Amino acid sequence: MTAPVDATATPAWSELSSIRDSFAPDLRDWFAIDPRRAERLSFKLADLHVDLSKNLVTDEILAALVRLAEQTGVAEHYAAMLAGEHINTTEDRAVLHTALRRPAGAEPALVVDGQDIDADVQSVLSAMTVFADRVRAGEWTGVTGKKVTHIVNIGIGGSDLGPVMISAALEPYATAGIQARFVSNIDPFDIADKTKDLDPETTLFIVASKTFTTLETLTNARLARDWLWAGLQAVGAIDGSDAAKTDAVAHHFVAVSTALDKVAAFGIDPVNAFGFWDWVGGRYSVDSAIGLSLMIELGPDVFRELLAGFHAVDEHVRTTPLERNVPVLMGLLNVWYSNFLGAQSHAVLPYAQQLSRFAAYLQQLTMESNGKSVRWDGSPVTTDTGEVFWGEPGTNGQHAFYQLIHQGTRLIPADFIAFANPAYPLEDGGRDVHGLFLSNFLAQTKALAFGKTAEEVEAEGTTGPLVAARTFAGNKPTTSIFAPALTPAVLGQLVALYEHITFTQGVIWGVNSFDQWGVELGKQLALQIAPAIEGDEAAIGAQDASTRALLAYYAAHRR
């Protein structure tokens, strides 16, 4: 692995800095003098129509950004990732999430470190398919012979955020009478709430933990196992013997893990453990066996359509020149805003209630990947990295935080996502409600781009101090992403789009986008503090003054 290029030392960076020093964006004027701006800056990405024309860029800026990608080796780094080079330097691993969605029989075959990656992936996909079909057909049953009606996926981070987001997004495809639920938080409310109305006889738990040691996941798995035993005993389905309990777990629990010894010790038959590999990072794993809950709920065909959507974007990135490569261009725009124009956050605003968890998913993908202060060779970064990603769906956000985007003092680039056809077309008094919904999508990007001048406000009859309050500066950058409908393939394309945006930024900043050491310290300290919570005086004494005071408050108020 070569040392990262210092982006700030490249000619392109100097060029962009010089442009920034005299930059005065004027979207109104740019559109007025260039009638083809929207056409020139709109791109097709598989089924996605991506309009970059309302961003604060000129042709000169875009050309300089593309040169920045060239000079930092974005295309070469992507090729290294696809080839299985160990670009995850701190863990000495390949990064092969793109291999998870390669179609069967893809040529040339992908062999990395002596391992046939394609064969491994297809083997797990086939096993998942067989199991999902059995559950959906009622051939796999609970211990009393009843068909599974609910799946509870127990995981955290990448073992939760991807599946829960996709389950919500593709809800119209869940037609087999099986509903998935997701437990992640170690707060006991989470598992109590998700199981309180379920029937133990018809519930299947999926414990998703690569090492089968994740504290939150294993704690929740044990709580789920206790819930299962108690519920089955309460209706006389099992007695309290160890043999009966073991049989119940074997019928109601499966695992996504490679630690077969720990899976077996928990009581799960290792035959019902679906593996994945150390070259799959958690936040890039939803298209691996981590997606087992989705394959059961939505069906193997839907899951494979999802994979095909991912792969279409992978191929676009691999084969498209940088100047028309949509994920690369969007990553470059994010660098322009965060490193040259001072933006610190990025809004993702889907005009689709089904994407209610999309921003939360992107938070892990982007911030865990690029929230780094050292480069992949251990040297300090040379510029700011990462952005705060956030957002809410549709008109909900308009009535919450859009005020800040429109008239606040902070620059907040925003991605607007919409679909021409709704999952559930409805009318209100003969009026298409989805059309009304999308009029808001179109109006918001127009208002943010072009604003409203004081003269326009006054022309409407407003006078005095209200003129300033009703004036909109405009020049607020947005990207519009449109698709015909929120299909499995389109959803896969959206997720892969943001994966590759994240990758592009990581290469330019020189960071390893595939490790996450920053999550470790808090987890280690939690293990040290746990005895103090339970009253261990030595553990209490080892804490700092603030933590001791908080422990004292907890002890005084815990009933």
C-alpha positions as CSV (number, residue, x, y, z in Angstrom):
1,M,0.0,0.0,0.0
2,T,1.5,3.3,-1.1
3,A,1.6,6.3,1.2
4,P,-1.4,8.7,0.7
5,V,-0.9,11.7,-1.5
6,D,-1.2,15.0,0.5
7,A,-4.1,16.6,-1.3
8,T,-3.2,20.0,0.0
9,A,0.2,19.8,-1.8
10,T,-1.3,19.1,-5.2
11,P,-1.6,21.7,-8.0
12,A,-5.3,21.1,-8.1
13,W,-5.7,22.0,-4.4
14,S,-3.8,25.3,-5.0
15,E,-5.9,26.0,-8.0
16,L,-9.1,25.4,-6.0
17,S,-7.8,27.6,-3.2
18,S,-7.2,30.4,-5.6
19,I,-10.7,30.1,-7.1
20,R,-12.2,30.1,-3.6
21,D,-10.5,33.3,-2.7
22,S,-12.5,35.2,-5.3
23,F,-15.5,33.0,-5.5
24,A,-18.9,34.7,-5.6
25,P,-21.6,32.1,-6.5
26,D,-24.7,33.3,-8.3
27,L,-27.0,30.5,-9.4
28,R,-29.6,32.9,-10.8
29,D,-27.0,34.4,-13.1
30,W,-25.4,31.1,-14.0
31,F,-28.8,29.6,-15.1
32,A,-29.7,32.8,-17.0
33,I,-26.5,32.9,-19.1
34,D,-26.3,29.1,-19.6
35,P,-29.7,27.7,-20.7
36,R,-28.1,24.2,-20.9
37,R,-26.7,24.2,-17.4
38,A,-29.3,21.7,-16.0
39,E,-28.8,19.5,-19.0
40,R,-25.0,19.5,-18.9
41,L,-24.9,18.9,-15.2
42,S,-27.5,16.1,-15.0
43,F,-26.3,12.5,-15.2
44,K,-27.7,9.0,-15.5
45,L,-26.6,6.5,-12.9
46,A,-28.3,3.2,-13.6
47,D,-31.9,4.0,-12.8
48,L,-31.1,7.3,-11.0
49,H,-31.3,10.7,-12.6
50,V,-28.8,12.9,-10.7
51,D,-29.0,16.7,-11.2
52,L,-25.9,18.6,-10.0
53,S,-26.8,21.9,-11.6
54,K,-27.9,23.6,-8.4
55,N,-24.5,23.1,-6.8
56,L,-22.1,26.0,-6.3
57,V,-19.7,25.1,-9.0
58,T,-18.6,26.3,-12.4
59,D,-17.1,24.3,-15.2
60,E,-13.7,25.6,-14.0
61,I,-14.3,24.4,-10.5
62,L,-15.5,20.9,-11.6
63,A,-12.5,20.5,-13.9
64,A,-10.2,21.4,-11.0
65,L,-12.0,19.0,-8.7
66,V,-11.6,16.2,-11.3
67,R,-7.9,17.0,-11.4
68,L,-7.8,16.7,-7.6
69,A,-9.2,13.2,-8.0
70,E,-6.6,12.3,-10.6
71,Q,-3.7,13.7,-8.6
72,T,-4.7,11.9,-5.4
73,G,-5.2,8.6,-7.2
74,V,-9.0,8.0,-6.7
75,A,-9.3,5.7,-9.8
76,E,-6.1,3.8,-8.9
77,H,-7.2,3.3,-5.3
78,Y,-10.6,2.0,-6.5
79,A,-8.9,-0.5,-8.8
80,A,-6.7,-1.6,-5.9
81,M,-9.8,-2.2,-3.8
82,L,-11.5,-4.3,-6.5
83,A,-8.4,-6.3,-7.0
84,G,-8.3,-7.3,-3.3
85,E,-5.2,-5.3,-2.2
86,H,-5.1,-4.8,1.5
87,I,-6.2,-1.2,1.5
88,N,-7.5,-1.5,5.1
89,T,-4.0,-0.9,6.4
90,T,-4.5,-0.8,10.2
91,E,-6.1,-4.3,10.1
92,D,-4.1,-5.6,7.1
93,R,-7.2,-6.6,5.2
94,A,-8.7,-6.5,1.8
95,V,-11.9,-4.5,1.3
96,L,-14.3,-6.5,-0.8
97,H,-17.8,-5.5,-0.1
98,T,-18.2,-5.0,-3.9
99,A,-17.6,-8.7,-4.3
100,L,-20.8,-9.4,-2.3
101,R,-22.9,-8.2,-5.3
102,R,-20.9,-9.6,-8.2
103,P,-23.2,-11.8,-10.2
104,A,-22.7,-15.5,-10.3
105,G,-20.2,-16.5,-13.0
106,A,-18.7,-13.0,-13.2
107,E,-15.4,-12.9,-15.2
108,P,-12.6,-12.9,-14.5
109,A,-13.0,-14.8,-11.3
110,L,-12.0,-13.0,-8.2
111,V,-9.2,-14.8,-6.2
112,V,-7.7,-12.9,-3.3
113,D,-5.0,-14.3,-0.9
114,G,-5.5,-17.7,-2.5
115,Q,-9.2,-17.7,-1.8
116,D,-12.0,-18.0,-4.5
117,I,-14.0,-15.0,-3.3
118,D,-16.8,-15.5,-5.8
119,A,-17.3,-19.2,-4.8
120,D,-17.4,-18.2,-1.1
121,V,-20.0,-15.5,-1.7
122,Q,-22.2,-17.6,-3.9
123,S,-22.1,-20.5,-1.4
124,V,-23.4,-18.3,1.4
125,L,-26.0,-16.7,-0.8
126,S,-27.2,-20.1,-1.8
127,A,-27.4,-21.3,1.8
128,M,-29.3,-18.1,2.8
129,T,-31.7,-18.7,-0.1
130,V,-32.5,-22.3,0.9
131,F,-33.1,-21.2,4.5
132,A,-35.2,-18.2,3.6
133,D,-37.4,-20.3,1.2
134,R,-37.9,-22.9,4.0
135,V,-39.0,-20.2,6.5
136,R,-41.3,-18.4,4.0
137,A,-42.9,-21.7,2.9
138,G,-43.5,-22.8,6.5
139,E,-41.2,-25.8,6.2
140,W,-39.0,-24.3,9.0
141,T,-41.2,-24.1,12.1
142,G,-40.9,-23.3,15.7
143,V,-40.7,-25.9,18.4
144,T,-44.5,-26.5,18.4
145,G,-44.7,-26.8,14.6
146,K,-46.2,-23.3,13.9
147,K,-45.1,-21.2,11.0
148,V,-42.8,-18.3,11.6
149,T,-44.6,-15.0,11.4
150,H,-42.0,-12.6,13.0
151,I,-38.2,-12.4,12.7
152,V,-36.3,-10.4,15.3
153,N,-32.8,-9.4,14.1
154,I,-30.4,-8.8,17.1
155,G,-27.4,-6.8,16.1
156,I,-25.8,-3.4,16.4
157,G,-24.1,-0.9,14.1
158,G,-23.7,-2.4,10.7
159,S,-25.6,-5.5,11.8
160,D,-28.6,-3.4,12.4
161,L,-28.7,-0.1,10.6
162,G,-28.6,-1.5,7.1
163,P,-31.2,-4.2,7.6
164,V,-33.6,-1.9,9.5
165,M,-33.3,0.8,6.9
166,I,-33.9,-1.6,4.0
167,S,-36.8,-3.4,5.7
168,A,-38.6,-0.1,6.1
169,A,-37.7,1.1,2.6
170,L,-39.0,-2.1,0.9
171,E,-42.0,-2.7,3.1
172,P,-44.4,-3.1,0.1
173,Y,-42.4,-6.1,-0.9
174,A,-43.0,-8.0,2.4
175,T,-45.8,-10.1,1.1
176,A,-45.2,-13.5,2.7
177,G,-46.9,-12.7,6.0
178,I,-43.5,-12.4,7.8
179,Q,-42.5,-9.2,9.6
180,A,-39.0,-8.3,10.6
181,R,-38.2,-6.4,13.8
182,F,-34.8,-5.1,14.9
183,V,-33.2,-5.0,18.3
184,S,-29.9,-3.2,18.8
185,N,-29.8,-1.0,21.9
186,I,-28.6,-2.5,25.1
187,D,-31.3,-0.3,26.8
188,P,-33.6,-3.1,28.0
189,F,-36.6,-1.1,26.7
190,D,-35.6,-2.0,23.2
191,I,-35.9,-5.7,23.4
192,A,-38.9,-5.5,25.8
193,D,-40.7,-3.2,23.3
194,K,-39.9,-5.3,20.3
195,T,-41.1,-8.6,21.8
196,K,-44.0,-7.5,24.0
197,D,-46.7,-8.4,21.5
198,L,-45.0,-11.4,19.9
199,D,-45.9,-15.1,20.2
200,P,-42.8,-17.1,21.1
201,E,-44.1,-20.1,19.2
202,T,-44.0,-18.1,15.9
203,T,-40.9,-15.9,16.4
204,L,-37.4,-16.6,14.9
205,F,-34.4,-14.7,16.3
206,I,-31.3,-13.9,14.2
207,V,-28.2,-13.1,16.2
208,A,-25.9,-11.1,14.0
209,S,-22.3,-10.9,15.4
210,K,-19.3,-11.8,13.4
211,T,-17.2,-12.8,16.4
212,F,-20.3,-13.7,18.6
213,T,-18.7,-11.5,21.3
214,T,-20.4,-8.1,20.8
215,L,-21.5,-7.0,24.3
216,E,-24.8,-5.5,23.3
217,T,-25.8,-8.2,20.8
218,L,-25.0,-11.1,23.1
219,T,-26.7,-9.5,26.1
220,N,-29.8,-9.0,24.0
221,A,-29.5,-12.5,22.7
222,R,-29.5,-13.9,26.2
223,L,-32.5,-11.8,27.1
224,A,-34.3,-13.0,24.0
225,R,-33.5,-16.6,24.9
226,D,-34.9,-16.1,28.4
227,W,-38.0,-14.5,26.9
228,L,-38.5,-17.5,24.6
229,W,-38.1,-20.0,27.4
230,A,-40.4,-18.2,29.7
231,G,-43.1,-17.8,27.0
232,L,-43.0,-21.4,25.8
233,Q,-43.1,-22.7,29.4
234,A,-46.1,-20.4,30.2
235,V,-48.2,-22.0,27.5
236,G,-46.9,-25.6,28.3
237,A,-45.1,-25.8,25.0
238,I,-41.9,-26.9,26.8
239,D,-41.0,-28.1,30.3
240,G,-38.1,-26.6,32.2
241,S,-35.6,-29.3,31.4
242,D,-32.3,-28.5,29.7
243,A,-33.1,-30.7,26.8
244,A,-36.4,-28.9,26.1
245,K,-34.7,-25.5,26.4
246,T,-32.0,-26.6,24.0
247,D,-34.5,-27.9,21.5
248,A,-36.4,-24.6,21.7
249,V,-33.3,-22.5,21.0
250,A,-32.4,-24.8,18.0
251,H,-35.9,-24.1,16.5
252,H,-36.1,-20.4,17.2
253,F,-32.5,-19.0,16.9
254,V,-30.1,-18.8,14.0
255,A,-26.8,-16.9,13.7
256,V,-24.9,-14.7,11.3
257,S,-21.4,-15.4,12.6
258,T,-18.2,-17.2,11.8
259,A,-17.5,-18.2,15.5
260,L,-19.1,-21.6,15.3
261,D,-17.9,-22.7,18.7
262,K,-19.5,-19.8,20.4
263,V,-22.7,-20.2,18.3
264,A,-22.9,-23.8,19.4
265,A,-22.2,-22.9,23.1
266,F,-25.2,-20.5,23.0
267,G,-27.4,-23.4,21.8
268,I,-27.6,-22.6,18.1
269,D,-26.9,-25.4,15.7
270,P,-23.8,-24.4,13.7
271,V,-25.6,-25.7,10.6
272,N,-27.8,-22.7,11.0
273,A,-25.0,-20.1,11.2
274,F,-24.4,-18.0,8.1
275,G,-20.9,-16.6,7.8
276,F,-19.2,-13.6,6.3
277,W,-15.6,-12.5,6.1
278,D,-13.1,-10.1,7.7
279,W,-12.9,-8.2,4.4
280,V,-16.5,-7.0,4.9
281,G,-16.7,-4.0,7.2
282,G,-19.8,-3.9,9.4
283,R,-21.2,-0.7,7.7
284,Y,-20.7,-2.3,4.3
285,S,-22.2,-5.6,5.2
286,V,-26.0,-5.3,4.5
287,D,-25.6,-7.2,1.3
288,S,-23.8,-10.1,3.0
289,A,-25.4,-12.7,5.4
290,I,-26.2,-9.7,7.6
291,G,-29.1,-9.3,5.2
292,L,-30.6,-12.7,6.2
293,S,-33.6,-11.0,7.9
294,L,-34.3,-9.1,4.6
295,M,-34.1,-12.2,2.5
296,I,-36.6,-14.0,4.7
297,E,-39.0,-11.0,5.0
298,L,-38.7,-9.8,1.4
299,G,-37.7,-13.0,-0.5
300,P,-34.5,-14.2,-2.2
301,D,-35.6,-12.6,-5.5
302,V,-36.0,-9.2,-4.0
303,F,-32.6,-9.5,-2.2
304,R,-30.9,-10.4,-5.5
305,E,-32.5,-7.4,-7.2
306,L,-31.1,-5.3,-4.4
307,L,-27.6,-6.8,-5.1
308,A,-28.0,-6.1,-8.8
309,G,-28.6,-2.4,-8.0
310,F,-25.4,-2.3,-5.9
311,H,-23.4,-3.9,-8.7
312,A,-24.7,-1.5,-11.4
313,V,-23.2,1.4,-9.4
314,D,-20.0,-0.5,-8.8
315,E,-19.7,-1.0,-12.5
316,H,-20.4,2.7,-13.2
317,V,-17.6,3.7,-10.9
318,R,-15.2,1.2,-12.4
319,T,-15.9,2.0,-16.1
320,T,-16.9,5.7,-16.2
321,P,-14.3,8.6,-16.7
322,L,-14.0,10.7,-13.6
323,E,-15.6,13.8,-15.2
324,R,-18.8,11.8,-15.7
325,N,-18.5,9.5,-12.7
326,V,-21.5,10.4,-10.5
327,P,-20.3,9.1,-7.1
328,V,-16.9,10.6,-7.7
329,L,-18.3,14.0,-8.7
330,M,-20.6,14.0,-5.6
331,G,-17.7,13.1,-3.4
332,L,-15.7,15.9,-5.0
333,L,-18.5,18.4,-4.4
334,N,-18.5,17.4,-0.7
335,V,-14.7,18.1,-0.5
336,W,-15.3,21.5,-2.2
337,Y,-17.9,22.4,0.4
338,S,-16.2,21.1,3.5
339,N,-12.6,22.0,2.7
340,F,-13.0,25.2,0.7
341,L,-16.3,26.7,1.6
342,G,-16.5,25.8,5.3
343,A,-19.5,23.5,5.4
344,Q,-19.5,21.2,8.4
345,S,-22.7,19.2,7.9
346,H,-24.6,17.6,5.0
347,A,-28.3,17.1,4.9
348,V,-29.9,14.1,3.1
349,L,-33.6,14.7,2.5
350,P,-35.6,11.8,1.0
351,Y,-39.1,12.7,-0.2
352,A,-40.2,9.2,0.7
353,Q,-41.4,8.1,4.1
354,Q,-40.1,4.6,3.4
355,L,-36.5,6.1,3.7
356,S,-37.1,7.3,7.2
357,R,-34.0,5.5,8.4
358,F,-31.8,6.3,5.4
359,A,-30.0,9.3,7.1
360,A,-29.3,7.2,10.2
361,Y,-27.8,4.5,7.9
362,L,-25.6,7.1,6.2
363,Q,-24.4,8.5,9.5
364,Q,-22.5,5.3,10.2
365,L,-21.4,4.8,6.6
366,T,-20.0,8.3,6.3
367,M,-18.9,9.3,9.8
368,E,-17.5,6.0,10.9
369,S,-15.6,5.7,7.7
370,N,-14.1,9.2,7.4
371,G,-14.2,10.6,10.9
372,K,-10.4,10.2,11.2
373,S,-7.6,12.5,12.2
374,V,-4.7,10.3,10.9
375,R,-4.1,9.0,7.4
376,W,-3.7,5.4,6.4
377,D,0.0,5.5,7.0
378,G,-0.4,6.8,10.6
379,S,0.6,10.4,9.8
380,P,-1.7,13.3,10.8
381,V,-4.3,14.5,8.3
382,T,-3.5,17.7,6.5
383,T,-7.0,19.1,6.3
384,D,-10.4,18.7,7.8
385,T,-12.1,15.4,7.3
386,G,-15.6,14.1,7.6
387,E,-19.0,15.8,7.7
388,V,-22.0,15.5,10.0
389,F,-24.7,13.7,8.0
390,W,-28.3,14.2,9.0
391,G,-31.8,14.5,7.7
392,E,-35.5,13.5,7.9
393,P,-38.0,12.5,5.2
394,G,-40.1,14.8,3.2
395,T,-42.3,17.5,4.5
396,N,-41.6,16.5,8.1
397,G,-38.2,18.2,7.7
398,Q,-39.7,21.3,6.2
399,H,-41.7,21.9,9.3
400,A,-38.6,21.3,11.5
401,F,-35.2,22.4,10.4
402,Y,-35.5,23.8,6.8
403,Q,-35.6,27.3,8.3
404,L,-31.9,26.9,9.2
405,I,-31.0,25.7,5.7
406,H,-32.9,28.6,4.0
407,Q,-32.1,31.6,6.1
408,G,-29.4,30.5,8.6
409,T,-25.8,31.6,8.5
410,R,-24.3,28.1,7.9
411,L,-23.7,26.5,4.5
412,I,-25.5,23.2,4.5
413,P,-25.3,21.3,1.2
414,A,-28.3,19.0,0.8
415,D,-29.2,16.0,-1.3
416,F,-32.9,15.7,-2.2
417,I,-34.2,12.2,-3.2
418,A,-37.5,11.5,-4.7
419,F,-39.4,8.9,-6.8
420,A,-41.9,9.5,-9.6
421,N,-44.2,6.7,-8.6
422,P,-45.4,6.1,-5.0
423,A,-45.6,2.7,-3.3
424,Y,-49.3,3.5,-2.4
425,P,-51.0,5.9,-4.9
426,L,-53.8,7.8,-3.1
427,E,-56.1,10.6,-4.0
428,D,-57.6,13.4,-1.9
429,G,-60.7,14.8,-3.5
430,G,-59.6,13.6,-6.9
431,R,-56.1,15.1,-6.4
432,D,-53.0,13.0,-6.6
433,V,-51.4,13.2,-3.2
434,H,-48.0,12.1,-4.4
435,G,-48.0,14.9,-7.0
436,L,-48.7,17.3,-4.2
437,F,-45.9,15.8,-2.2
438,L,-43.4,16.1,-5.0
439,S,-44.3,19.7,-5.7
440,N,-42.7,20.3,-2.3
441,F,-39.5,18.4,-3.4
442,L,-39.3,20.6,-6.5
443,A,-40.1,23.8,-4.7
444,Q,-37.6,23.4,-2.0
445,T,-34.6,23.0,-4.3
446,K,-35.8,25.9,-6.4
447,A,-36.2,28.1,-3.3
448,L,-32.8,27.2,-1.9
449,A,-31.0,27.8,-5.2
450,F,-32.7,31.1,-6.3
451,G,-34.0,32.6,-3.2
452,K,-36.2,35.7,-3.1
453,T,-34.9,39.2,-3.5
454,A,-35.9,42.2,-1.4
455,E,-37.4,43.7,-4.6
456,E,-39.5,40.7,-5.2
457,V,-40.8,40.8,-1.6
458,E,-41.6,44.5,-1.9
459,A,-43.4,43.9,-5.2
460,E,-45.8,41.7,-3.2
461,G,-46.7,44.6,-1.0
462,T,-44.5,43.9,2.0
463,T,-42.8,47.0,3.6
464,G,-40.5,47.9,6.5
465,P,-38.6,45.4,8.6
466,L,-40.6,42.5,7.3
467,V,-38.9,42.8,3.9
468,A,-35.6,41.6,5.3
469,A,-37.3,38.8,7.2
470,R,-39.0,37.6,4.0
471,T,-35.9,37.8,1.8
472,F,-34.1,34.6,0.9
473,A,-30.4,34.8,-0.1
474,G,-30.5,31.7,-2.3
475,N,-27.3,30.1,-3.5
476,K,-27.9,27.2,-1.1
477,P,-26.5,24.1,-2.8
478,T,-28.5,21.0,-3.5
479,T,-28.3,17.8,-5.5
480,S,-31.5,16.3,-6.8
481,I,-31.7,12.5,-7.2
482,F,-34.8,11.2,-9.0
483,A,-35.8,7.6,-9.8
484,P,-39.0,6.1,-11.3
485,A,-39.8,4.2,-8.1
486,L,-38.3,2.9,-4.9
487,T,-37.6,-0.6,-6.1
488,P,-35.1,-3.0,-4.6
489,A,-32.6,-2.3,-7.5
490,V,-33.0,1.5,-7.0
491,L,-32.4,1.2,-3.3
492,G,-29.2,-0.8,-3.9
493,Q,-28.1,1.9,-6.3
494,L,-28.7,4.6,-3.7
495,V,-26.7,2.8,-1.0
496,A,-23.8,2.0,-3.3
497,L,-23.9,5.7,-4.5
498,Y,-23.1,6.9,-1.0
499,E,-20.6,4.1,-0.4
500,H,-18.6,5.4,-3.3
501,I,-19.1,9.0,-2.4
502,T,-17.6,8.1,1.0
503,F,-14.7,6.2,-0.7
504,T,-13.9,9.1,-2.9
505,Q,-13.6,11.6,0.0
506,G,-11.6,9.1,2.0
507,V,-9.0,8.7,-0.8
508,I,-8.6,12.5,-1.2
509,W,-8.2,13.0,2.5
510,G,-5.8,10.0,2.7
511,V,-7.7,8.2,5.5
512,N,-8.5,4.5,5.9
513,S,-12.3,4.5,5.4
514,F,-12.6,0.9,6.5
515,D,-11.5,0.8,10.2
516,Q,-13.2,2.3,13.2
517,W,-10.8,2.4,16.1
518,G,-12.6,5.4,17.5
519,V,-15.4,3.3,18.8
520,E,-13.2,1.1,20.9
521,L,-12.1,3.3,23.9
522,G,-15.6,3.9,25.1
523,K,-16.4,0.2,24.9
524,Q,-13.3,-0.7,26.9
525,L,-14.1,1.9,29.6
526,A,-17.7,0.6,29.8
527,L,-16.3,-2.8,30.8
528,Q,-14.2,-1.2,33.5
529,I,-17.1,0.9,34.8
530,A,-19.6,-1.9,34.9
531,P,-18.4,-3.2,38.3
532,A,-18.6,0.3,39.7
533,I,-22.3,0.5,38.6
534,E,-22.8,-2.8,40.6
535,G,-21.2,-1.2,43.7
536,D,-17.6,-2.5,43.6
537,E,-15.8,0.0,45.8
538,A,-12.4,-0.5,44.2
539,A,-13.9,0.1,40.8
540,I,-15.7,3.2,42.0
541,G,-12.4,4.6,43.5
542,A,-10.6,4.1,40.3
543,Q,-12.9,6.6,38.5
544,D,-12.4,10.4,38.0
545,A,-14.3,12.8,40.2
546,S,-17.1,13.5,37.7
547,T,-17.7,9.8,37.0
548,R,-17.8,9.0,40.8
549,A,-20.4,11.8,41.3
550,L,-22.5,10.4,38.5
551,L,-22.2,6.9,40.0
552,A,-23.3,8.2,43.4
553,Y,-26.3,9.8,41.7
554,Y,-27.2,6.5,40.1
555,A,-26.9,4.6,43.3
556,A,-29.1,7.1,45.2
557,H,-31.9,7.1,42.6
558,R,-31.9,3.5,41.3
559,R,-35.0,1.8,42.8
